[in-house]
């Protein structure tokens, strides 16, 4: 079994750092890099891309609302056409920095409130995914379970790689439970590891309501801003390899 080990990185701003990106990059096979809207700036993006390149780690654009103060986790009322243009803008920013550094952008993902809304709303997912396809039809969309995003991608001929968010609870439809609800974010590392073991061995995750939800992800994601993310990523890598899996980026898993 090939599994991508992924994290959201580059989420500082100016002199403020978020997480331990360098240590995480030693463990990951791919990284989602903030593109300056919910977090990040040109220098942080460039540094993250160069560090990823040095370690052979794939990079993708982590696209969100223009909401630095809220870290992209607040819903915003923005015209859909404007949001689609913002997606293109952020993709272009990371693709340009990656190209100048001698790296390439292989995938993209939607961050925070934008990602949750697109995952649940086909009317929003379709134009945003179309913006990705218009920018680069070879990009892979890394997404948590979402019929809306998967259907939009199929309509555009884009590939989707399902990502399992190890520290987030799922509802019975496979969508992420809103962060404001109790138990939506799982802080107990033992519980996170148990979920990953169940997923690898049995192919399902226990939902917030206690039901079993079948899932076959290509990627396991760790939030880089979570305290203890490095230790968790190290343990997850060990668990995956102990179960007979290989840590392989989605770009290689889905290569022709």
DADA-V964270 format. One line per field, one symbol per residue. ss: DSSP state (H for helix, E for strand, - for the rest). A space follows every 50 residues. Layout:
ss: ???
This chain:
ss: -EEEEEEEE---E--E----HHHHH----EEEEE-------HHHHHHHHH HHHHH--EEEEEE----------------HHHHHHHHHHHHHHHHHHHHH H---EEEEEE-HHHHHHHHH-HHHHHHHHHHHHHH----EEEE---HHHH HHHHHH--EEEEEEE--E-E-----E--------E---HHHHHHHHHHHH HH-EEE-----EEE----EEEEE-----HHHHHHHHHHHHHH---EE--H HHH---
